[in-house]
Every structure is written in C-alpha cells, then in structure tokens.
Amino acid sequence: MQKGQRIKTRRPAAVKPGGPNKQRDRTLDAHPLTRYMELHFEWMLVTGYAEDTVRARRSALKRFIGWCAERSIVDPRTITRPIIERYQRHLFYYRKEDGNPLTLGTQHGFLAPLKTFFKWLTRENHIAFNPASELELPRKGRQLPRTILSVAEVEAIINEANPANAQGLRDRAMLETLYSTGLRRMELPNLMLYDVDLARRVVFVREGKGRRDRVIPIGARAAAWVEKYLMEGRPQLLTVEHDALFVSDYGEAVSGEFVAAKVRRYMAFAGIDKPGAVHLLRHACATHMLEGGADTRFIQAMLGHANLATTQIYTHVSIDKLKEIHAATHPARLERRQGGERGDGDLIDRPASSAASSALLAALEADESDDEDAP
C-alpha cells in the first residue's frame, strides 16, 4: 500500500456482548481498523521491534477494535480524542470476572499502544490529525511484589523435580537456572547451547526485554545440574538436531508457556498455593540476594533493568564482579564460604537502602504484567 492510500471501509456486523468468540473474531478480522493494525505491525517488525512487543500490542489493539465494533466505529478518520477518552473510562470502570478492576498498569498497557498506533496513522497520512497525541496515560505507580517465596519454599519446589529420567532432569535444570539467574519467562526458552559457558559459569542473554543483551552469572549448583542435563537428559529428548538449550518432551525447543506450566506444576506438588509462576522465582532470586547483602546495582545489572528509577543512575558492573557477588549472596550454592574476604565491600555486606530496595522490587513487579499476568 502506498503512503496515504485509503482503505475502503464497510460497516461490520454488530458484535453481541458476550457472544461466541468465533463470531467476535470473524467480525474483528473483517473490521477496517484491523487492516490498518496489520499494516502498523508490519511497519513495527520492519523497523526492528521485537516480535514479543508486537504480540503484546496486538492484544491491546484488538481489544480497542472490539470496543469500536460494538459502537459501529469503523473509520479511523472518525475517531476523535473524546472517543479515545471514552474508551479510557471504559477500561477504568471495567470489572473482571472476579469483580476486581483492571490495575493501572494493565490500563496503561492497553492505552499506550493506541498512542503509537495513531501516531503511525497520522505519519502515514491515513488520518489528518492524531487524536491520541494529548491522551494522558494512567500513572502505573510502583508496587512491591505481592508474593515472595521463601528460600525453603523455593527449595521445596526445585526438589519436586525428580531427576531419575530425562524429563525430570530437564525440569530440575530449568528450575535451578531460573532461580540462580533470575531470567524472565521468555528468556529461558531463547537460550541456545552456545549461550551457556559452564566453564566460566556465565549465561549470555540475547535480546532480552528492550532488545538488550547481557551476560550474567549462573551459580555452581545450577551449572552442575545443567551440565548433567546436557550429558544425560537432552540427548534422550532430542529428536532433530537444533541448538535450543532446553528441549520439550517432543524434542522441540520449550516455549514460555511450557516453562510456566512446569513451574506451576511443581509449586502444586510442593503444596505452595501462590499466584504466579516463573516470575516468583525471579522475585525470589532478587529478594534473597538483597537479603544476602548484594547491592542493588548488581541485581539491576543481573536482571536486565535499564534503571531502577528515573532519578537514579547506577554504574556498570563487570561480569567477574557479578560472579563474585553472586557466589557470595545467592542462597543456592554448593557450599557456603566460611570466613575470609567476601569481595568488594561496596557491593556486598552493605545493607541496601530501603528506597533502592523498594525501587528494585517495584521494577520486578512491573515486569510481571508483561511476562505472565496480561489479561
């Protein structure tokens, strides 16, 4: 399509609130805004946006298009700022099946893609002006994690994975890796064989959140389980040669959904009934290392946070220093150091300030909506 070329619009059939999903999906597929949306996502991919970002924004825009379809809004040129503000009020007053409202973070996640979408429509001359240019987004706020696993609870979860067979060995290696490294749900499935250096005990995360690469340490205990899995488990699971580190029961690379389901399964086996899955282990990794004396600068670098707060700037930390601090502060290690120097006193053995620790944990909680809890 050439820049500025109009898409012919036709009024779709009305969507019955609460009607069958298939009917709703067919209606949305035929909606003129959907075609603009697909062109917008094509532009995003061509210009370098991550597929996960496009996937998340697709969900948000489809929700908006569904709302428009129910009100017979079919032409982007007729969408004004008051219409978008009506949608914002709709999200604010919306109640989920459990009767709870959408969090401000979720509302923000549904509205922010609209600003990008209408900015693109304006730039491509599909509409004359941007109705979302002055839309004020909800302030997400910083909330501390709602649920924290104790060290004993994490160990109980990990110990539920029986390494007597290839599947159990893989699961044990995955759980150990998640807790040791604090990886996000989608970062673990993306690990390749060449991303893990067991000799140096480091993991290379390629294009994590925000398309940022980082190198992080993996503890001796987790590395030992990964090595055992590579020697004894992975060869039994593999059906076709590929480089994915963790392999499903069918020989394919595991997915984020597969990993989350495994974590929830072992939580249930351990009798732990808490909301969440992979992100609970990420929370636990950060929290337990904070309690062990690790500085927030280290944990920020390890977890891949761009910053802890807009007013705070932290120094870069070398991978050697990260490994030293990880070995000194992470609870899951083969043996504890007894006495002697523990490393750079500026980064360990110094209690983290309450503000810095709270900012770190709040940043972790903000991650959760992106990783697991999007409605």
Backbone torsions as a table, in degrees:
resi	resn	phi	psi	omega
1	MET	NA	134.8	179.5
2	GLN	-79.1	153.9	-179.0
3	LYS	-60.0	129.4	177.9
4	GLY	88.7	-9.0	-180.0
5	GLN	-68.1	133.7	-177.0
6	ARG	-84.6	145.2	173.2
7	ILE	-97.2	128.7	179.1
8	LYS	-63.7	133.5	-177.5
9	THR	-109.2	146.2	172.1
10	ARG	-139.7	146.5	-174.4
11	ARG	-73.6	122.2	-179.7
12	PRO	-77.3	164.0	175.1
13	ALA	-64.2	147.5	-179.3
14	ALA	-64.5	144.2	177.6
15	VAL	-94.8	124.6	178.0
16	LYS	-79.5	122.1	178.1
17	PRO	-55.3	129.0	179.6
18	GLY	77.7	9.4	-179.6
19	GLY	-73.6	177.9	-177.9
20	PRO	-59.2	143.2	-179.5
21	ASN	-61.8	-36.6	-178.6
22	LYS	-63.8	-42.0	177.8
23	GLN	-62.7	-43.6	180.0
24	ARG	-63.5	-43.8	-179.4
25	ASP	-63.3	-41.3	178.2
26	ARG	-63.0	-40.0	179.8
27	THR	-64.9	-43.6	-179.8
28	LEU	-66.9	-37.6	178.9
29	ASP	-61.1	-34.2	-178.5
30	ALA	-87.5	-6.9	-176.5
31	HIS	-71.7	134.5	-179.3
32	PRO	-55.6	-35.8	-179.9
33	LEU	-63.1	-28.4	179.1
34	THR	-63.5	-37.9	179.9
35	ARG	-68.0	-38.4	173.9
36	TYR	-63.6	-40.3	179.8
37	MET	-59.9	-44.1	-179.1
38	GLU	-64.4	-38.9	176.1
39	LEU	-64.0	-38.6	178.2
40	HIS	-63.0	-43.4	-179.7
41	PHE	-69.6	-34.0	175.0
42	GLU	-61.3	-42.1	177.1
43	TRP	-62.4	-42.1	-179.8
44	MET	-60.5	-46.0	-178.8
45	LEU	-65.2	-41.6	-179.4
46	VAL	-64.2	-34.0	-177.8
47	THR	-89.8	5.3	169.3
48	GLY	104.4	8.8	175.8
49	TYR	-69.8	146.3	179.9
50	ALA	-70.8	149.1	179.6
51	GLU	-61.6	-35.1	178.3
52	ASP	-63.7	-36.9	177.9
53	THR	-65.3	-44.6	178.7
54	VAL	-62.3	-41.0	-179.1
55	ARG	-62.3	-42.9	-179.6
56	ALA	-66.7	-40.6	-179.2
57	ARG	-71.8	-29.0	176.8
58	ARG	-60.5	-44.5	179.4
59	SER	-60.1	-42.5	-178.9
60	ALA	-66.9	-44.4	-178.3
61	LEU	-70.2	-35.7	177.4
62	LYS	-63.7	-35.0	177.7
63	ARG	-64.2	-42.9	179.3
64	PHE	-65.8	-42.6	180.0
65	ILE	-63.8	-38.8	176.1
66	GLY	-61.3	-40.9	177.4
67	TRP	-63.5	-41.9	178.2
68	CYS	-63.9	-41.3	-178.5
69	ALA	-61.5	-39.0	179.2
70	GLU	-64.2	-21.0	-178.4
71	ARG	-110.9	14.2	177.2
72	SER	58.6	33.9	174.3
73	ILE	-93.8	113.1	-171.6
74	VAL	-122.2	-17.5	-174.1
75	ASP	-114.7	123.3	-179.2
76	PRO	-60.9	-22.9	-179.8
77	ARG	-70.8	-17.6	-179.7
78	THR	-94.6	-3.7	-178.6
79	ILE	-83.4	122.5	-178.0
80	THR	-114.3	172.3	178.1
81	ARG	-59.7	-43.4	177.2
82	PRO	-58.2	-34.2	178.1
83	ILE	-65.7	-44.4	179.5
84	ILE	-65.8	-36.4	178.1
85	GLU	-68.6	-31.8	173.1
86	ARG	-62.7	-40.9	178.0
87	TYR	-65.0	-38.5	177.8
88	GLN	-62.2	-41.9	177.0
89	ARG	-65.9	-36.5	176.3
90	HIS	-58.3	-44.8	178.9
91	LEU	-65.0	-38.4	-177.9
92	PHE	-64.3	-40.0	-176.7
93	TYR	-92.3	-4.8	-179.1
94	TYR	-64.5	142.2	177.4
95	ARG	-124.3	135.0	179.1
96	LYS	-75.9	177.3	-177.1
97	GLU	-60.4	-29.2	179.6
98	ASP	-84.7	3.1	177.9
99	GLY	88.8	-5.0	-178.8
100	ASN	-86.8	148.8	177.2
101	PRO	-76.9	166.5	171.9
102	LEU	-70.3	139.3	177.2
103	THR	-66.3	159.9	177.5
104	LEU	-61.3	-34.3	178.0
105	GLY	-64.4	-40.5	178.3
106	THR	-67.7	-42.3	176.8
107	GLN	-60.1	-42.9	177.3
108	HIS	-59.5	-42.2	-179.2
109	GLY	-65.5	-28.5	177.8
110	PHE	-81.3	-27.6	-174.5
111	LEU	-93.3	-35.2	-177.0
112	ALA	-57.3	-42.0	178.2
113	PRO	-62.4	-25.1	177.8
114	LEU	-65.3	-38.1	179.5
115	LYS	-63.1	-43.6	178.4
116	THR	-65.6	-40.9	-178.2
117	PHE	-63.1	-49.2	-177.7
118	PHE	-72.8	-28.8	173.2
119	LYS	-63.4	-41.7	177.8
120	TRP	-66.0	-43.9	178.5
121	LEU	-57.9	-39.1	179.8
122	THR	-69.6	-45.1	-178.2
123	ARG	-63.8	-34.2	180.0
124	GLU	-86.0	5.8	177.3
125	ASN	64.1	25.8	172.8
126	HIS	-78.7	-27.8	175.0
127	ILE	-132.5	157.4	-173.8
128	ALA	-82.1	-29.1	-178.9
129	PHE	-144.1	161.0	-176.9
130	ASN	-95.7	107.5	-178.5
131	PRO	-73.5	-13.7	-177.5
132	ALA	-103.7	7.2	-173.4
133	SER	-63.3	-32.8	-177.8
134	GLU	-110.4	16.7	178.2
135	LEU	-67.4	127.0	179.1
136	GLU	-91.2	119.8	-178.5
137	LEU	-81.7	150.8	176.1
138	PRO	-61.2	142.8	175.9
139	ARG	-81.1	121.5	-172.1
140	LYS	-69.9	-30.7	-177.1
141	GLY	71.4	167.9	-179.2
142	ARG	-118.6	114.5	-179.7
143	GLN	-112.9	140.3	176.1
144	LEU	-72.6	154.7	179.8
145	PRO	-53.8	137.3	-177.8
146	ARG	-74.7	-29.0	-175.2
147	THR	-136.7	129.7	176.7
148	ILE	-123.7	129.9	174.7
149	LEU	-82.8	139.2	174.1
150	SER	-77.8	166.9	177.1
151	VAL	-59.2	-42.5	-179.4
152	ALA	-63.0	-39.1	179.8
153	GLU	-67.2	-41.2	178.1
154	VAL	-62.2	-44.8	-179.9
155	GLU	-63.0	-37.0	178.4
156	ALA	-64.4	-40.8	178.6
157	ILE	-63.4	-49.0	-177.1
158	ILE	-62.3	-40.4	-176.8
159	ASN	-70.9	-12.6	177.1
160	GLU	-72.3	-21.2	178.8
161	ALA	-77.0	114.2	-176.4
162	ASN	-86.8	112.2	-176.4
163	PRO	-80.7	18.3	-177.6
164	ALA	-73.3	-18.2	177.2
165	ASN	-131.4	175.5	-174.2
166	ALA	-63.5	-40.1	-178.7
167	GLN	-65.8	-45.2	179.3
168	GLY	-65.6	-35.9	178.1
169	LEU	-65.6	-42.1	176.1
170	ARG	-61.8	-45.1	-178.2
171	ASP	-63.4	-40.8	178.5
172	ARG	-62.4	-43.3	179.7
173	ALA	-64.5	-38.9	179.0
174	MET	-65.3	-47.0	-179.2
175	LEU	-62.5	-43.9	178.8
176	GLU	-61.7	-41.1	-178.8
177	THR	-66.6	-43.7	179.5
178	LEU	-60.1	-45.9	-177.9
179	TYR	-70.9	-36.3	-177.2
180	SER	-73.9	-36.5	-172.7
181	THR	-103.1	-21.0	-176.3
182	GLY	71.0	27.7	-179.1
183	LEU	-65.4	150.9	173.4
184	ARG	-75.3	165.5	-176.4
185	ARG	-57.7	-40.0	-177.0
186	MET	-89.2	-7.1	179.9
187	GLU	-82.3	-33.9	179.9
188	LEU	-64.2	-48.2	179.4
189	PRO	-62.9	-23.8	-177.9
190	ASN	-81.6	-6.3	179.9
191	LEU	-68.3	133.9	175.0
192	MET	-105.9	165.6	179.4
193	LEU	-55.3	-40.5	-176.3
194	TYR	-78.5	-2.0	178.1
195	ASP	-87.5	-9.7	-177.2
196	VAL	-115.3	118.8	177.5
197	ASP	-107.5	96.1	-176.2
198	LEU	-71.0	-28.3	178.9
199	ALA	-65.3	-42.9	179.1
200	ARG	-90.8	-10.4	-178.2
201	ARG	57.7	55.1	175.3
202	VAL	-135.1	155.5	178.2
203	VAL	-124.8	132.9	178.2
204	PHE	-100.9	115.6	179.7
205	VAL	-97.0	115.3	-177.3
206	ARG	-96.3	125.1	176.6
207	GLU	51.2	60.4	172.8
208	GLY	-71.4	-158.4	-178.8
209	LYS	-58.4	134.0	-176.3
210	GLY	77.3	12.9	179.7
211	ARG	59.7	31.7	179.3
212	ARG	-98.8	133.2	173.5
213	ASP	-86.6	152.0	173.2
214	ARG	-155.9	154.7	175.5
215	VAL	-113.4	127.2	-175.8
216	ILE	-131.9	154.5	178.5
217	PRO	-78.8	154.0	170.5
218	ILE	-124.3	133.1	-174.9
219	GLY	-64.4	160.8	-177.5
220	ALA	-60.7	-39.8	-178.6
221	ARG	-66.2	-46.5	179.1
222	ALA	-63.8	-41.1	179.4
223	ALA	-61.7	-37.8	179.6
224	ALA	-64.5	-39.6	178.9
225	TRP	-70.9	-37.4	176.7
226	VAL	-63.4	-41.7	179.5
227	GLU	-63.3	-42.1	179.1
228	LYS	-64.1	-41.2	177.6
229	TYR	-62.5	-42.5	-179.7
230	LEU	-65.3	-33.6	-177.7
231	MET	-81.0	-39.7	-169.6
232	GLU	-115.3	-28.7	-174.1
233	GLY	-98.4	-50.9	-175.2
234	ARG	-58.5	-42.8	179.9
235	PRO	-59.2	-31.4	179.3
236	GLN	-74.6	-29.6	-177.1
237	LEU	-86.0	-27.5	-173.5
238	LEU	-70.3	129.7	176.6
239	THR	-110.6	-33.7	177.0
240	VAL	-131.0	137.2	-177.1
241	GLU	-62.7	126.0	170.9
242	HIS	-155.9	173.3	-171.2
243	ASP	-100.4	1.7	179.7
244	ALA	-61.2	134.3	-177.5
245	LEU	-67.0	-51.3	-176.6
246	PHE	-103.0	130.5	-171.2
247	VAL	-116.5	138.5	-179.9
248	SER	-76.0	179.0	178.8
249	ASP	-64.1	-18.2	-178.2
250	TYR	-104.8	12.3	175.0
251	GLY	85.3	2.4	179.8
252	GLU	-96.0	168.1	173.6
253	ALA	-64.3	139.8	178.4
254	VAL	-68.0	156.6	176.8
255	SER	-107.2	168.8	176.0
256	GLY	-61.7	-38.1	178.7
257	GLU	-65.2	-38.6	178.1
258	PHE	-61.4	-46.5	-178.3
259	VAL	-63.9	-45.9	-179.6
260	ALA	-61.7	-40.8	179.5
261	ALA	-63.8	-38.5	178.4
262	LYS	-64.3	-44.0	-179.8
263	VAL	-62.4	-45.5	179.1
264	ARG	-62.2	-37.2	179.9
265	ARG	-62.4	-46.6	-177.7
266	TYR	-74.0	-27.5	172.2
267	MET	-62.9	-42.9	179.1
268	ALA	-64.2	-42.6	178.3
269	PHE	-60.1	-35.0	-178.6
270	ALA	-83.5	-0.8	179.1
271	GLY	74.6	25.5	-178.5
272	ILE	-104.2	112.2	-177.4
273	ASP	-108.1	84.0	178.6
274	LYS	-133.4	144.4	-179.0
275	PRO	-69.3	141.0	179.2
276	GLY	113.3	176.4	179.9
277	ALA	-149.6	-103.0	-176.0
278	VAL	-57.4	-38.9	-176.0
279	HIS	-66.2	-24.5	175.8
280	LEU	-63.5	-38.6	177.8
281	LEU	-70.0	-34.7	176.0
282	ARG	-65.4	-45.2	174.6
283	HIS	-56.7	-47.5	-176.1
284	ALA	-62.3	-42.9	179.0
285	CYS	-56.2	-49.6	-178.1
286	ALA	-67.0	-46.0	-176.1
287	THR	-65.1	-44.6	-177.2
288	HIS	-68.0	-32.3	177.2
289	MET	-74.6	-34.8	172.5
290	LEU	-59.7	-45.2	179.2
291	GLU	-65.1	-27.3	178.2
292	GLY	-80.8	-6.2	176.0
293	GLY	109.4	3.8	-179.7
294	ALA	-70.4	140.7	178.7
295	ASP	-74.9	150.1	-179.2
296	THR	-62.3	-27.0	178.4
297	ARG	-62.8	-39.8	178.7
298	PHE	-65.0	-48.1	-176.2
299	ILE	-66.7	-35.6	175.9
300	GLN	-58.5	-46.6	-179.8
301	ALA	-65.7	-38.9	-176.9
302	MET	-69.4	-40.9	-176.1
303	LEU	-83.4	-12.3	177.4
304	GLY	83.9	27.5	175.9
305	HIS	-81.5	132.5	179.0
306	ALA	-65.9	-39.7	175.5
307	ASN	-159.4	163.0	-179.8
308	LEU	-91.3	-30.8	176.8
309	ALA	-161.3	156.7	-174.5
310	THR	-65.1	-20.1	-178.4
311	THR	-95.7	-1.3	-176.3
312	GLN	-113.8	133.8	175.4
313	ILE	-123.8	126.7	-176.6
314	TYR	-112.2	149.9	-178.8
315	THR	-76.7	156.5	174.5
316	HIS	-72.7	147.0	-179.6
317	VAL	-121.6	132.2	-177.7
318	SER	-70.8	156.9	-179.3
319	ILE	-64.5	-34.5	177.7
320	ASP	-62.7	-41.3	178.7
321	LYS	-68.5	-37.6	177.2
322	LEU	-60.1	-43.7	179.9
323	LYS	-62.9	-41.3	-178.9
324	GLU	-63.9	-44.9	-178.2
325	ILE	-70.4	-38.2	178.1
326	HIS	-59.8	-46.2	-179.3
327	ALA	-63.8	-29.8	-176.3
328	ALA	-85.0	-23.9	-170.1
329	THR	-120.4	-18.0	-177.9
330	HIS	-79.8	131.4	-177.0
331	PRO	-63.8	-31.6	-175.8
332	ALA	-87.5	92.8	177.0
333	ARG	-146.2	159.8	-174.1
334	LEU	-66.4	-36.7	178.1
335	GLU	-153.9	148.0	-179.7
336	ARG	-87.5	144.2	176.3
337	ARG	-74.0	140.2	179.9
338	GLN	-115.2	114.8	177.0
339	GLY	68.0	-173.2	176.7
340	GLY	74.9	-179.4	-180.0
341	GLU	-74.8	143.2	179.8
342	ARG	-108.5	2.3	176.7
343	GLY	121.0	-158.6	-175.7
344	ASP	-67.0	111.9	-178.0
345	GLY	-64.1	-16.0	178.4
346	ASP	-74.6	-18.5	-175.4
347	LEU	-116.9	-16.8	175.8
348	ILE	-134.6	163.8	-179.4
349	ASP	63.7	15.7	174.3
350	ARG	-122.4	117.3	-177.4
351	PRO	-57.1	132.6	178.1
352	ALA	-69.6	143.3	178.8
353	SER	-62.8	151.4	-179.1
354	SER	-60.6	-40.6	-178.4
355	ALA	-65.7	-44.1	-178.6
356	ALA	-67.1	-41.2	178.9
357	SER	-64.5	-42.5	179.4
358	SER	-64.0	-39.8	178.9
359	ALA	-63.7	-40.2	179.6
360	LEU	-63.5	-48.5	-178.0
361	LEU	-67.8	-32.7	176.2
362	ALA	-66.9	-37.7	176.9
363	ALA	-64.3	-37.4	175.9
364	LEU	-62.3	-43.4	-179.6
365	GLU	-64.3	-36.2	178.1
366	ALA	-64.7	-34.1	177.3
367	ASP	-61.3	-31.4	-168.7
368	GLU	-61.5	-39.2	-179.1
369	SER	-64.2	-31.4	178.8
370	ASP	-73.7	-35.0	-171.0
371	ASP	-88.0	-42.5	-168.5
372	GLU	-135.0	-27.7	-165.0
373	ASP	-105.4	10.7	179.4
374	ALA	-63.4	128.8	-176.5
375	PRO	-74.1	NA	NA
